[in-house]
Amino acid sequence: MDDQLSALAVLQDILRFEPDVQIIGTASSGRDAIKAINQLTPDLVFLDVEMPEIDGFAVVSAISAKKMPIIVFVTAREECALKGIEAQALDYVVKPWQPTRLHSAVERVRRRIQSD
């Protein structure tokens, strides 16, 4: 099984237990992520750093400020955390994902949305 597909399935399974989180789209590449964000205008995006074609940081750079959702990087690359913060990500969750850690990230998103 493809590692990226299984990681996406795990992420979706964990997020399914968050009552106010609705998954409206997924993307298998950086280019697809840019298209999906521009078309769907989500409030929140869980974005991997390493994706085919374009990495997660380039995805963030390609999105206009007007359409920029809250970004939570989800990745195995712990060494990129500082770059994630510099890219204005609200959080940075390192694989293997734990349900409690993802819940914590979602809680941070809720607080951000309530404060805006």
MMTF fields as JSON, N, C-alpha, C and O atoms, coordinates in Angstrom:
{
  "mmtfVersion": "1.0.0",
  "mmtfProducer": "UNKNOWN",
  "numBonds": 463,
  "numAtoms": 464,
  "numGroups": 116,
  "numChains": 1,
  "numModels": 1,
  "chainsPerModel": [1],
  "groupsPerChain": [116],
  "chainIdList": ["A"],
  "bondAtomList": [4, 2, 8, 6, 12, 10, 16, 14, 20, 18, 24, 22, 28, 26, 32, 30, 36, 34, 40, 38, 44, 42, 48, 46, 52, 50, 56, 54, 60, 58, 64, 62, 68, 66, 72, 70, 76, 74, 80, 78, 84, 82, 88, 86, 92, 90, 96, 94, 100, 98, 104, 102, 108, 106, 112, 110, 116, 114, 120, 118, 124, 122, 128, 126, 132, 130, 136, 134, 140, 138, 144, 142, 148, 146, 152, 150, 156, 154, 160, 158, 164, 162, 168, 166, 172, 170, 176, 174, 180, 178, 184, 182, 188, 186, 192, 190, 196, 194, 200, 198, 204, 202, 208, 206, 212, 210, 216, 214, 220, 218, 224, 222, 228, 226, 232, 230, 236, 234, 240, 238, 244, 242, 248, 246, 252, 250, 256, 254, 260, 258, 264, 262, 268, 266, 272, 270, 276, 274, 280, 278, 284, 282, 288, 286, 292, 290, 296, 294, 300, 298, 304, 302, 308, 306, 312, 310, 316, 314, 320, 318, 324, 322, 328, 326, 332, 330, 336, 334, 340, 338, 344, 342, 348, 346, 352, 350, 356, 354, 360, 358, 364, 362, 368, 366, 372, 370, 376, 374, 380, 378, 384, 382, 388, 386, 392, 390, 396, 394, 400, 398, 404, 402, 408, 406, 412, 410, 416, 414, 420, 418, 424, 422, 428, 426, 432, 430, 436, 434, 440, 438, 444, 442, 448, 446, 452, 450, 456, 454, 460, 458],
  "bondOrderList": [1, 1, 1, 1, 1, 1, 1, 1, 1, 1, 1, 1, 1, 1, 1, 1, 1, 1, 1, 1, 1, 1, 1, 1, 1, 1, 1, 1, 1, 1, 1, 1, 1, 1, 1, 1, 1, 1, 1, 1, 1, 1, 1, 1, 1, 1, 1, 1, 1, 1, 1, 1, 1, 1, 1, 1, 1, 1, 1, 1, 1, 1, 1, 1, 1, 1, 1, 1, 1, 1, 1, 1, 1, 1, 1, 1, 1, 1, 1, 1, 1, 1, 1, 1, 1, 1, 1, 1, 1, 1, 1, 1, 1, 1, 1, 1, 1, 1, 1, 1, 1, 1, 1, 1, 1, 1, 1, 1, 1, 1, 1, 1, 1, 1, 1],
  "groupList": [{"groupName": "MET", "atomNameList": ["N", "CA", "C", "O"], "elementList": ["N", "C", "C", "O"], "formalChargeList": [0, 0, 0, 0], "bondAtomList": [1, 0, 2, 1, 3, 2], "bondOrderList": [1, 1, 2], "singleLetterCode": "M", "chemCompType": "L-PEPTIDE LINKING"}, {"groupName": "ASP", "atomNameList": ["N", "CA", "C", "O"], "elementList": ["N", "C", "C", "O"], "formalChargeList": [0, 0, 0, 0], "bondAtomList": [1, 0, 2, 1, 3, 2], "bondOrderList": [1, 1, 2], "singleLetterCode": "D", "chemCompType": "L-PEPTIDE LINKING"}, {"groupName": "GLN", "atomNameList": ["N", "CA", "C", "O"], "elementList": ["N", "C", "C", "O"], "formalChargeList": [0, 0, 0, 0], "bondAtomList": [1, 0, 2, 1, 3, 2], "bondOrderList": [1, 1, 2], "singleLetterCode": "Q", "chemCompType": "L-PEPTIDE LINKING"}, {"groupName": "LEU", "atomNameList": ["N", "CA", "C", "O"], "elementList": ["N", "C", "C", "O"], "formalChargeList": [0, 0, 0, 0], "bondAtomList": [1, 0, 2, 1, 3, 2], "bondOrderList": [1, 1, 2], "singleLetterCode": "L", "chemCompType": "L-PEPTIDE LINKING"}, {"groupName": "SER", "atomNameList": ["N", "CA", "C", "O"], "elementList": ["N", "C", "C", "O"], "formalChargeList": [0, 0, 0, 0], "bondAtomList": [1, 0, 2, 1, 3, 2], "bondOrderList": [1, 1, 2], "singleLetterCode": "S", "chemCompType": "L-PEPTIDE LINKING"}, {"groupName": "ALA", "atomNameList": ["N", "CA", "C", "O"], "elementList": ["N", "C", "C", "O"], "formalChargeList": [0, 0, 0, 0], "bondAtomList": [1, 0, 2, 1, 3, 2], "bondOrderList": [1, 1, 2], "singleLetterCode": "A", "chemCompType": "L-PEPTIDE LINKING"}, {"groupName": "VAL", "atomNameList": ["N", "CA", "C", "O"], "elementList": ["N", "C", "C", "O"], "formalChargeList": [0, 0, 0, 0], "bondAtomList": [1, 0, 2, 1, 3, 2], "bondOrderList": [1, 1, 2], "singleLetterCode": "V", "chemCompType": "L-PEPTIDE LINKING"}, {"groupName": "ILE", "atomNameList": ["N", "CA", "C", "O"], "elementList": ["N", "C", "C", "O"], "formalChargeList": [0, 0, 0, 0], "bondAtomList": [1, 0, 2, 1, 3, 2], "bondOrderList": [1, 1, 2], "singleLetterCode": "I", "chemCompType": "L-PEPTIDE LINKING"}, {"groupName": "ARG", "atomNameList": ["N", "CA", "C", "O"], "elementList": ["N", "C", "C", "O"], "formalChargeList": [0, 0, 0, 0], "bondAtomList": [1, 0, 2, 1, 3, 2], "bondOrderList": [1, 1, 2], "singleLetterCode": "R", "chemCompType": "L-PEPTIDE LINKING"}, {"groupName": "PHE", "atomNameList": ["N", "CA", "C", "O"], "elementList": ["N", "C", "C", "O"], "formalChargeList": [0, 0, 0, 0], "bondAtomList": [1, 0, 2, 1, 3, 2], "bondOrderList": [1, 1, 2], "singleLetterCode": "F", "chemCompType": "L-PEPTIDE LINKING"}, {"groupName": "GLU", "atomNameList": ["N", "CA", "C", "O"], "elementList": ["N", "C", "C", "O"], "formalChargeList": [0, 0, 0, 0], "bondAtomList": [1, 0, 2, 1, 3, 2], "bondOrderList": [1, 1, 2], "singleLetterCode": "E", "chemCompType": "L-PEPTIDE LINKING"}, {"groupName": "PRO", "atomNameList": ["N", "CA", "C", "O"], "elementList": ["N", "C", "C", "O"], "formalChargeList": [0, 0, 0, 0], "bondAtomList": [1, 0, 2, 1, 3, 2], "bondOrderList": [1, 1, 2], "singleLetterCode": "P", "chemCompType": "L-PEPTIDE LINKING"}, {"groupName": "GLY", "atomNameList": ["N", "CA", "C", "O"], "elementList": ["N", "C", "C", "O"], "formalChargeList": [0, 0, 0, 0], "bondAtomList": [1, 0, 2, 1, 3, 2], "bondOrderList": [1, 1, 2], "singleLetterCode": "G", "chemCompType": "PEPTIDE LINKING"}, {"groupName": "THR", "atomNameList": ["N", "CA", "C", "O"], "elementList": ["N", "C", "C", "O"], "formalChargeList": [0, 0, 0, 0], "bondAtomList": [1, 0, 2, 1, 3, 2], "bondOrderList": [1, 1, 2], "singleLetterCode": "T", "chemCompType": "L-PEPTIDE LINKING"}, {"groupName": "LYS", "atomNameList": ["N", "CA", "C", "O"], "elementList": ["N", "C", "C", "O"], "formalChargeList": [0, 0, 0, 0], "bondAtomList": [1, 0, 2, 1, 3, 2], "bondOrderList": [1, 1, 2], "singleLetterCode": "K", "chemCompType": "L-PEPTIDE LINKING"}, {"groupName": "ASN", "atomNameList": ["N", "CA", "C", "O"], "elementList": ["N", "C", "C", "O"], "formalChargeList": [0, 0, 0, 0], "bondAtomList": [1, 0, 2, 1, 3, 2], "bondOrderList": [1, 1, 2], "singleLetterCode": "N", "chemCompType": "L-PEPTIDE LINKING"}, {"groupName": "CYS", "atomNameList": ["N", "CA", "C", "O"], "elementList": ["N", "C", "C", "O"], "formalChargeList": [0, 0, 0, 0], "bondAtomList": [1, 0, 2, 1, 3, 2], "bondOrderList": [1, 1, 2], "singleLetterCode": "C", "chemCompType": "L-PEPTIDE LINKING"}, {"groupName": "TYR", "atomNameList": ["N", "CA", "C", "O"], "elementList": ["N", "C", "C", "O"], "formalChargeList": [0, 0, 0, 0], "bondAtomList": [1, 0, 2, 1, 3, 2], "bondOrderList": [1, 1, 2], "singleLetterCode": "Y", "chemCompType": "L-PEPTIDE LINKING"}, {"groupName": "TRP", "atomNameList": ["N", "CA", "C", "O"], "elementList": ["N", "C", "C", "O"], "formalChargeList": [0, 0, 0, 0], "bondAtomList": [1, 0, 2, 1, 3, 2], "bondOrderList": [1, 1, 2], "singleLetterCode": "W", "chemCompType": "L-PEPTIDE LINKING"}, {"groupName": "HIS", "atomNameList": ["N", "CA", "C", "O"], "elementList": ["N", "C", "C", "O"], "formalChargeList": [0, 0, 0, 0], "bondAtomList": [1, 0, 2, 1, 3, 2], "bondOrderList": [1, 1, 2], "singleLetterCode": "H", "chemCompType": "L-PEPTIDE LINKING"}],
  "groupTypeList": [0, 1, 1, 2, 3, 4, 5, 3, 5, 6, 3, 2, 1, 7, 3, 8, 9, 10, 11, 1, 6, 2, 7, 7, 12, 13, 5, 4, 4, 12, 8, 1, 5, 7, 14, 5, 7, 15, 2, 3, 13, 11, 1, 3, 6, 9, 3, 1, 6, 10, 0, 11, 10, 7, 1, 12, 9, 5, 6, 6, 4, 5, 7, 4, 5, 14, 14, 0, 11, 7, 7, 6, 9, 6, 13, 5, 8, 10, 10, 16, 5, 3, 14, 12, 7, 10, 5, 2, 5, 3, 1, 17, 6, 6, 14, 11, 18, 2, 11, 13, 8, 3, 19, 4, 5, 6, 10, 8, 6, 8, 8, 8, 7, 2, 4, 1],
  "groupIdList": [1, 2, 3, 4, 5, 6, 7, 8, 9, 10, 11, 12, 13, 14, 15, 16, 17, 18, 19, 20, 21, 22, 23, 24, 25, 26, 27, 28, 29, 30, 31, 32, 33, 34, 35, 36, 37, 38, 39, 40, 41, 42, 43, 44, 45, 46, 47, 48, 49, 50, 51, 52, 53, 54, 55, 56, 57, 58, 59, 60, 61, 62, 63, 64, 65, 66, 67, 68, 69, 70, 71, 72, 73, 74, 75, 76, 77, 78, 79, 80, 81, 82, 83, 84, 85, 86, 87, 88, 89, 90, 91, 92, 93, 94, 95, 96, 97, 98, 99, 100, 101, 102, 103, 104, 105, 106, 107, 108, 109, 110, 111, 112, 113, 114, 115, 116],
  "secStructList": [7, 7, 2, 2, 2, 2, 2, 2, 2, 2, 2, 2, 2, 2, 2, 6, 6, 7, 6, 6, 7, 7, 7, 7, 7, 7, 7, 1, 1, 2, 2, 2, 2, 2, 2, 2, 2, 2, 2, 2, 7, 7, 1, 3, 3, 3, 3, 7, 1, 1, 7, 1, 1, 1, 7, 2, 2, 2, 2, 2, 2, 2, 1, 7, 4, 4, 4, 7, 7, 3, 3, 3, 3, 3, 3, 1, 7, 4, 4, 4, 2, 2, 2, 2, 2, 2, 6, 6, 7, 1, 3, 3, 3, 3, 1, 1, 7, 7, 2, 2, 2, 2, 2, 2, 2, 2, 2, 2, 2, 2, 2, 2, 2, 2, 2, 7],
  "xCoordList": [0.841, 0.0, 0.877, 1.922, 0.471, 1.194, 1.203, 0.161, 2.391, 2.553, 1.703, 1.087, 1.668, 0.892, -0.597, -1.304, -1.084, -2.507, -2.876, -3.938, -2.019, -2.329, -2.254, -3.044, -1.316, -1.222, -2.479, -2.999, -2.97, -4.189, -5.377, -6.207, -5.457, -6.552, -6.51, -7.549, -5.312, -5.171, -5.616, -6.356, -5.177, -5.556, -7.079, -7.681, -7.693, -9.148, -9.86, -10.858, -9.369, -9.991, -9.948, -10.925, -8.824, -8.696, -9.6, -10.289, -9.61, -10.409, -11.906, -12.696, -12.297, -13.716, -14.355, -15.565, -13.558, -14.078, -14.153, -14.544, -13.784, -13.914, -15.266, -15.451, -16.208, -17.594, -17.781, -18.708, -16.939, -17.129, -16.13, -15.985, -15.441, -14.506, -15.162, -15.543, -15.285, -15.838, -14.758, -14.225, -14.44, -13.442, -14.142, -15.021, -13.739, -14.396, -13.545, -14.001, -12.304, -11.454, -10.11, -9.687, -9.447, -8.086, -7.302, -7.876, -6.001, -5.145, -3.956, -3.44, -3.53, -2.418, -1.11, -0.08, -1.149, 0.071, -0.031, -1.107, 1.087, 1.086, 0.223, -0.509, 0.31, -0.512, -2.004, -2.803, -2.367, -3.765, -4.203, -5.349, -3.295, -3.619, -3.915, -4.866, -3.119, -3.347, -4.714, -5.477, -5.021, -6.321, -7.462, -8.436, -7.343, -8.418, -8.623, -9.761, -7.543, -7.667, -8.323, -9.197, -7.92, -8.508, -9.981, -10.771, -10.35, -11.736, -12.648, -13.774, -12.169, -13.026, -13.001, -13.901, -11.994, -11.774, -12.067, -12.961, -11.313, -11.535, -11.077, -10.287, -11.583, -11.155, -9.821, -9.032, -9.582, -8.423, -7.894, -8.663, -6.563, -5.922, -4.841, -3.975, -4.893, -3.8, -2.927, -3.37, -1.696, -0.84, 0.475, 1.167, 0.818, 2.089, 3.202, 2.989, 4.373, 5.526, 5.989, 6.247, 6.095, 6.6, 5.438, 4.713, 5.282, 4.249, 4.859, 5.84, 4.277, 4.78, 4.625, 3.693, 5.523, 5.529, 5.914, 6.896, 5.16, 5.381, 5.256, 4.306, 6.205, 6.106, 5.097, 4.609, 4.799, 3.8, 4.116, 3.207, 5.402, 5.782, 5.497, 5.074, 5.73, 5.421, 3.914, 3.446, 3.158, 1.694, 1.256, 0.474, 1.764, 1.405, 1.788, 1.019, 2.944, 3.398, 2.513, 2.4, 1.89, 1.085, -0.35, -1.067, -0.772, -2.151, -2.218, -1.401, -3.178, -3.321, -3.769, -4.425, -3.415, -3.776, -5.287, -5.77, -6.02, -7.483, -8.066, -9.095, -7.43, -7.931, -7.163, -7.438, -6.212, -5.357, -6.143, -6.657, -6.231, -6.871, -5.881, -4.703, -6.357, -5.457, -4.706, -5.313, -3.403, -2.566, -2.029, -1.498, -2.177, -1.517, -0.683, -1.223, 0.634, 1.494, 1.467, 1.56, 1.34, 1.366, 2.411, 2.251, 3.479, 4.603, 5.49, 5.363, 6.365, 7.369, 8.661, 9.581, 8.732, 9.977, 10.02, 9.708, 10.404, 10.481, 11.42, 11.2, 12.465, 13.469, 12.931, 13.608, 11.745, 11.159, 10.193, 9.538, 10.094, 9.114, 9.312, 8.339, 10.532, 10.783, 10.325, 9.714, 10.619, 10.182, 8.651, 8.079, 7.991, 6.533, 5.981, 5.002, 6.6, 6.177, 6.432, 5.6, 7.56, 7.857, 6.863, 6.64, 6.269, 5.268, 3.88, 2.881, 3.825, 2.573, 1.635, 0.436, 2.149, 1.311, 0.908, 1.692, -0.301, -0.768, -0.16, 0.077, 0.089, 0.637, 1.43, 1.373, 2.174, 3.051, 3.018, 3.583, 2.367, 2.18, 3.063, 3.009, 3.87, 4.841, 4.291, 3.714, 4.486, 4.11, 5.027, 6.17, 4.588, 3.245, 2.249, 2.509, 1.111, 0.12, -0.584, -0.979, -0.729, -1.468, -2.795, -2.812, -3.901, -5.193, -5.191, -5.787, -4.533, -4.532, -3.776, -4.168, -2.713, -1.94, -2.717, -2.705, -3.397, -4.221, -5.401, -5.787, -5.974, -7.068, -6.57, -7.275, -5.376, -4.784, -4.639, -4.909, -4.221, -4.091, -5.458, -5.582, -6.474, -7.821, -8.326, -9.0, -8.009, -8.399, -7.75, -8.391, -6.496, -5.826, -6.528, -6.673, -6.961, -7.691, -9.013, -9.379, -9.717, -10.996, -10.781, -11.541, -9.752, -9.467, -9.147, -9.593, -8.374, -8.039, -9.303, -9.489, -10.164, -11.388, -12.288, -12.891, -12.381, -13.214, -12.671, -13.435, -11.36, -10.754, -10.779, -10.592, -11.006, -11.04, -12.364, -12.569],
  "yCoordList": [-1.19, 0.0, 1.242, 1.267, 2.248, 3.511, 4.18, 4.31, 4.604, 5.234, 6.49, 6.709, 7.317, 8.561, 8.283, 8.976, 7.275, 6.945, 6.411, 6.747, 5.583, 5.061, 6.168, 6.18, 7.098, 8.223, 9.086, 9.529, 9.328, 10.105, 9.394, 10.034, 8.09, 7.329, 7.422, 7.569, 7.337, 7.454, 8.844, 8.971, 9.868, 11.231, 11.402, 11.981, 10.911, 11.012, 10.246, 10.728, 9.075, 8.289, 9.026, 9.019, 9.66, 10.393, 11.62, 11.884, 12.369, 13.588, 13.324, 14.212, 12.134, 11.77, 11.925, 12.125, 11.835, 11.935, 13.38, 13.624, 14.318, 15.735, 16.21, 16.302, 16.512, 16.761, 17.933, 17.912, 18.939, 20.108, 20.17, 21.212, 19.066, 18.994, 18.197, 17.04, 18.836, 18.184, 18.156, 19.2, 16.983, 16.845, 17.104, 16.347, 18.194, 18.576, 18.269, 18.428, 17.827, 17.499, 16.979, 17.194, 16.295, 15.818, 16.055, 16.274, 16.007, 16.201, 15.26, 14.998, 14.758, 13.806, 14.429, 13.757, 15.719, 16.404, 17.877, 18.37, 18.556, 19.973, 20.77, 21.671, 20.44, 21.151, 20.934, 21.866, 19.684, 19.393, 20.134, 20.572, 20.27, 20.994, 22.465, 23.025, 23.083, 24.487, 24.639, 25.543, 23.759, 23.819, 23.638, 24.389, 22.645, 22.362, 23.526, 23.897, 24.1, 25.229, 26.413, 27.057, 26.709, 27.828, 27.601, 28.545, 26.368, 26.071, 25.902, 26.4, 25.205, 24.859, 25.894, 25.918, 26.737, 27.755, 27.223, 27.722, 26.214, 25.649, 26.604, 27.516, 26.379, 27.148, 26.626, 27.38, 25.337, 24.643, 23.646, 22.964, 23.56, 22.551, 21.854, 22.505, 20.537, 19.725, 19.443, 18.795, 19.92, 19.924, 19.224, 19.558, 18.254, 17.555, 18.418, 19.144, 18.333, 19.059, 18.406, 19.097, 17.086, 16.365, 15.839, 14.933, 16.435, 15.997, 15.96, 16.652, 15.151, 15.147, 16.51, 17.255, 16.824, 18.024, 19.294, 19.946, 19.646, 20.889, 20.566, 19.897, 21.034, 20.725, 21.641, 22.607, 21.318, 22.057, 23.532, 24.361, 23.873, 25.276, 26.059, 27.214, 25.429, 26.078, 26.219, 27.18, 25.257, 25.371, 26.624, 27.423, 26.79, 27.97, 29.245, 30.206, 29.272, 30.461, 30.771, 31.927, 29.747, 29.931, 30.375, 30.757, 30.333, 30.691, 32.177, 32.674, 32.867, 34.292, 34.483, 33.615, 35.606, 35.901, 35.854, 35.454, 36.254, 36.27, 34.866, 34.696, 33.875, 32.495, 31.61, 30.413, 32.166, 31.37, 30.81, 31.566, 29.482, 28.867, 28.784, 29.106, 28.36, 28.019, 26.768, 25.812, 26.77, 25.642, 24.909, 25.523, 23.583, 22.705, 21.742, 20.932, 21.839, 20.904, 19.56, 19.496, 18.495, 17.127, 16.374, 16.189, 15.94, 15.403, 14.524, 14.514, 13.807, 13.019, 13.811, 13.35, 14.99, 15.771, 16.769, 17.949, 16.275, 17.105, 18.296, 19.36, 18.112, 19.165, 20.389, 21.415, 20.295, 21.422, 22.247, 23.149, 21.958, 22.644, 24.159, 24.905, 24.616, 26.059, 26.693, 27.762, 26.037, 26.563, 26.6, 27.498, 25.631, 25.618, 26.81, 27.424, 27.133, 28.294, 29.568, 30.475, 29.634, 30.803, 30.951, 32.057, 29.838, 29.864, 30.195, 30.058, 30.63, 31.051, 29.894, 30.113, 28.671, 27.55, 27.718, 28.202, 27.321, 27.408, 26.297, 26.476, 25.155, 24.024, 23.14, 23.3, 22.198, 21.316, 19.971, 19.838, 18.974, 17.67, 16.653, 16.516, 15.949, 15.006, 13.577, 13.152, 12.847, 11.431, 10.621, 11.028, 9.513, 8.945, 9.754, 10.106, 10.037, 10.884, 10.154, 8.996, 10.854, 10.339, 11.097, 12.313, 10.406, 11.093, 12.279, 13.315, 12.14, 13.246, 14.451, 15.589, 14.227, 15.341, 16.047, 17.275, 15.271, 15.893, 16.632, 17.698, 16.08, 16.76, 18.094, 19.1, 18.1, 19.333, 20.372, 21.553, 19.947, 20.862, 21.42, 22.61, 20.572, 21.022, 22.014, 22.986, 21.779, 22.713, 24.083, 25.113, 24.096, 25.371, 26.095, 27.317, 25.336, 25.917, 26.512, 27.623, 25.788, 26.292, 27.616, 28.566, 27.674, 28.914, 30.057, 31.184, 29.777, 30.815, 31.329, 32.537, 30.411, 30.808, 31.631, 32.611, 31.248, 31.989, 33.369, 34.296, 33.515, 34.818, 35.774, 36.976, 35.274, 36.137, 36.859, 37.622],
  "zCoordList": [0.0, 0.0, 0.0, 0.652, -0.708, -0.778, 0.59, 1.233, 1.033, 2.336, 2.48, 3.523, 1.434, 1.506, 1.613, 2.344, 0.891, 0.965, 2.336, 2.86, 2.931, 4.259, 5.302, 6.245, 5.147, 6.075, 5.981, 7.005, 4.778, 4.595, 5.247, 5.894, 5.08, 5.69, 7.214, 7.857, 7.792, 9.247, 9.699, 10.675, 9.007, 9.355, 9.278, 10.183, 8.224, 8.087, 9.196, 9.732, 9.544, 10.617, 11.947, 12.695, 12.241, 13.501, 13.489, 14.475, 12.401, 12.327, 12.311, 12.632, 11.948, 11.921, 13.298, 13.398, 14.355, 15.721, 16.222, 17.363, 15.383, 15.738, 15.2, 13.986, 16.091, 15.655, 14.696, 13.887, 14.764, 13.907, 12.759, 12.119, 12.493, 11.373, 10.252, 10.43, 9.104, 7.924, 6.85, 6.474, 6.366, 5.304, 3.985, 3.573, 3.32, 2.064, 0.842, -0.29, 1.065, -0.068, 0.378, 1.514, -0.523, -0.306, -1.596, -2.664, -1.47, -2.641, -2.543, -1.456, -3.691, -3.702, -4.164, -4.213, -4.503, -4.918, -4.525, -4.189, -4.573, -4.267, -5.241, -4.833, -6.516, -7.513, -7.24, -7.328, -6.906, -6.58, -5.319, -5.215, -4.374, -3.133, -3.426, -2.881, -4.271, -4.644, -5.305, -4.963, -6.246, -6.922, -5.932, -5.959, -5.063, -4.103, -3.138, -2.853, -2.637, -1.712, -2.402, -1.821, -3.627, -4.36, -4.707, -4.702, -5.005, -5.381, -4.17, -4.165, -3.151, -2.015, -0.893, -0.054, -0.871, 0.176, 1.588, 2.272, 2.011, 3.347, 4.445, 4.204, 5.648, 6.821, 7.353, 7.923, 7.161, 7.721, 6.718, 6.039, 6.624, 5.773, 6.581, 7.166, 6.611, 7.123, 5.914, 4.966, 5.938, 4.754, 5.039, 6.0, 4.206, 4.351, 3.76, 2.789, 4.35, 3.818, 2.523, 1.538, 2.519, 1.344, 0.514, 0.925, -0.674, -1.606, -2.998, -3.269, -3.885, -5.255, -5.915, -5.61, -6.798, -7.643, -6.891, -7.243, -5.873, -5.13, -3.648, -3.242, -2.83, -1.401, -0.709, -1.295, 0.536, 1.289, 1.459, 1.468, 1.596, 1.744, 0.462, 0.515, -0.685, -1.962, -2.153, -2.763, -1.628, -1.686, -0.935, -1.45, 0.281, 1.086, 0.346, 0.342, -0.269, -1.004, -2.206, -2.614, -2.77, -3.978, -3.695, -4.62, -2.459, -2.109, -1.756, -0.981, -2.316, -2.012, -0.563, 0.014, 0.003, 1.398, 1.589, 2.649, 0.582, 0.657, 0.81, 1.463, 0.227, 0.273, 1.248, 1.33, 1.987, 2.86, 4.049, 4.873, 4.127, 5.286, 6.451, 6.297, 7.588, 8.686, 8.256, 7.773, 8.426, 8.01, 9.233, 10.158, 9.222, 10.178, 9.34, 8.586, 9.479, 8.764, 9.481, 10.707, 8.709, 9.223, 8.415, 7.208, 9.073, 8.321, 9.191, 10.415, 8.564, 9.279, 9.468, 10.144, 8.878, 8.87, 10.027, 9.867, 11.162, 12.369, 12.186, 12.763, 11.381, 11.212, 10.457, 10.396, 9.893, 9.155, 9.999, 9.477, 11.274, 12.123, 12.125, 12.016, 12.246, 12.254, 10.946, 10.949, 9.838, 8.542, 8.475, 7.858, 9.107, 9.15, 9.912, 9.489, 11.021, 11.8, 10.999, 10.991, 10.338, 9.499, 8.351, 7.858, 7.927, 6.848, 7.392, 6.686, 8.646, 9.284, 9.616, 9.785, 9.715, 10.117, 11.576, 12.392, 11.895, 13.274, 14.121, 15.316, 13.499, 14.246, 13.296, 12.077, 13.884, 13.131, 13.842, 14.928, 13.254, 13.885, 13.168, 11.946, 13.943, 13.39, 13.442, 14.442, 12.333, 12.261, 13.161, 13.369, 13.696, 13.561, 14.386, 15.537, 13.773, 14.42, 15.54, 15.407, 16.64, 17.779, 17.84, 17.649, 18.103, 18.165, 19.138, 18.844, 20.282, 21.245, 20.699, 20.958, 19.957, 19.397, 18.293, 18.211, 17.442, 16.403, 17.029, 16.55, 18.086, 18.786, 19.339, 19.27, 19.879, 20.394, 19.282, 19.501, 18.108, 16.972, 16.573, 16.283, 16.557, 16.213, 17.261, 16.918, 18.518, 19.581, 19.365, 19.573, 18.952, 18.655, 17.505, 17.529, 16.505, 15.378, 15.875, 15.488, 16.717, 17.254, 17.986, 17.795, 18.818, 19.56, 18.603, 18.816, 17.548, 16.565, 15.879, 15.732, 15.463, 14.765, 15.695, 15.258, 16.951, 17.91, 18.198, 18.468, 18.143, 18.453, 17.273, 17.458, 16.068, 14.863, 14.744, 13.8]
}
